[in-house]
Amino acid sequence: MIMKKAITILLGIGSVLLLTGIAYAFLVAPIAVDPNTGKEVFHQKILYFHVPVAETSLVSFILAAVFGALFLYKRERKYDFLSLAAVELGFMYGLLVEMTGMMWDKAAWGVWWQWEPRLTTYLILMLMYSGYFVMRSSIGEDSTKARFGAVYAIIAAVNVPLTFFAIRLIPSIHPILFDSSGAGLEGPLLVAFLVSMFGMTFFYVSLLLTRYQMFGVSEELDILKNQIGG
């Protein structure tokens, strides 16, 4: 009951903040100006959704590795559920990242895809987690599935920092929201971004807890079926 209330509150706060941030970005925040051409860049507003989704997906994959490590250490099934839920949500968010990223590519660069460091490393990351689902579905025994899933999540997470720092380590045309000099979004643009970021975070946590609950209910049903069948 307590978790259900927490999920409802988190979902409500996340939805309000996310919608407010996006609405503020499109309706109130000024249109960014390209410093090189002096032209307004309306498609920059995609970033207020794209970046929060991207950052949340990377955090989700890191959480999957953390929960995987906890499962290997404590052997408690709840950590396997949380790790799997984090991978599922990270992958779902990742698909949104790819879609909104391609929209940005087309508007900014005139093509749907560029083989530059951030896009390429993120695509590799998504392919790695696609393999995670294939691996789990190919194993029948639950404990083995959980153990292999935990190890896979930990190994795959190694690519997360590589993806995040790719545009800072390798020359890239991908925009950097906040560079090492501290330059980046300011004023209303920063407000819109932060509101969207907090909203996406609350929304994500509510989804993670919901998915975790679903796994718990599913396991209880399986236990009841086995008892009835036995």
Phi, psi and omega in degrees: 000317180296317180295322179299318178294319179298318179298316180299316180294313180298318179296318179296312180298315181299315181297315181296313181295316182297312179295321179296316180297316180292317178298318179297319181297319184274328188256333186245309183300139180293156178285131180295153180243132178291119182295339181275322183254340183078005181270151177289143182242086183293325183293350176299337181293342175300331184298333183290344172252317185299312184293313176302321178295317181296313180297320180294323179297318180293318177298321181297319179293324176294318178299322179300320179292319179297312179295325177297317178296320178296323178295316180297329181279315186258342180059034177259130188299332183299328180288329174294317178301314182294321179296314179297317179299320180294321177294316180301313181290321177300320180290319178298314177297324180298322177297321176294323177299313181298317182294311180290329177295320178293326175298317177297314181305313183295318182287321185272320187246353177082004178226160182278344183208142174231132179276068178250167190308311185294312182296319182292314180293326179290322177298317177299319178301315180295321178295323178297317181283340171297320178296331178300315181291322178297317180299312182295321182289341182271354181250129184272320186282127189299315183293322177292318178301316181294319182293312178294323178297320179296314180297317181297316181298322179292314181294316182296329182294344178300331181282347182297307178297328177298317179295317182294317185268000185306313184283351176264341181258333184237136177307131186210153175268356179292133180294147176249121185293316178227113181270180184294339180277352180095355179287150179163213181293143179221162174055226182302327180295319179292320178300313180300318181294313183295320178297316178296321181295314178296319179298316179296323180295311178299317181298317180297313181300321179296321178291320180298314180293323178297315180295322178298316178299320181297320177297319180298316179296318180298319179293320179297321178295320179297320179297317179296319179297318180294322179293318179293318180292329180284000000 
